């Protein structure tokens, strides 16, 4: 067991899978000698060489087109898009081509590829470089979507994504890159579509993802001092979605709150709220509460960005109010 930063966990997860399978290749802007713009691929070029770690032009269309073609021809490519916001420039390739090829060929063509991208706010990058876009990908049939919150999950979910026969988008949260956590020794392989209960509780279920997991955990500690026992679930994966863990928790606690960095309109929490309302309505003792980012472009000004993104205080206030 060793302590590892989130950014170093990205490199370790990639190295683990590249050592295991020579078909795994990494391409993207500045991923080679520079070690990645967020320093998440440091050492991979030196370890695996220029054939398997390749820099690309500044073109998201080129990157996604290349990994699609590579996957169709026997490789397992991992493409890095520097910011998740830039998915907008290559969305046709991702949503209409990569996501649908296996279905439209009747399973004759598989696309075992991974798109890695830096997601989320909190770093003062502004409205074009700080969005949380998991809900974009979640809405497209044919894509699998994961967003790890800890270094250990970075490695395990990255391995699961690379070994999956379908396209997977891995959203790495920029605000978490410098955070550290305990990581087991040896190979780490997780399972897509499995949520994790990080804190047991009896009064309310809090469902969160990526950076908001840590916000939810901090809020749960404060709520505990107020006499409210909060259970915290790290979703980890949006597609596949671990519905059973959510429903089991709500059946126990009888209340649900989601903490989402996505804008409120059509955020992933709306889907979970719908699920619980349809399948666990009679378990609920009160309305579902969603703590979200407003439906606005994310501000670059620090104080405004902090106001927009869900905070510990907002989560505590919302759950205190729902608990009466």
PyMOL commands that set and color helices and strands:
alter all, ss='L'
color gray80, all
select helices_A, chain A and resi 6-20+44-48+60-72+84-98+101-104+134-138+151-163+174-176+211-225+243-253+268-279+281-283+302-308+312-322
alter helices_A, ss='H'
color red, helices_A
select strands_A, chain A and resi 2-5+24-28+53-55+76-81+114-119+144-146+168-173+180-183+196-199+204-208+230-234+237-239+256-263+289-293
alter strands_A, ss='S'
color yellow, strands_A
deselect
rebuild
show_as cartoon
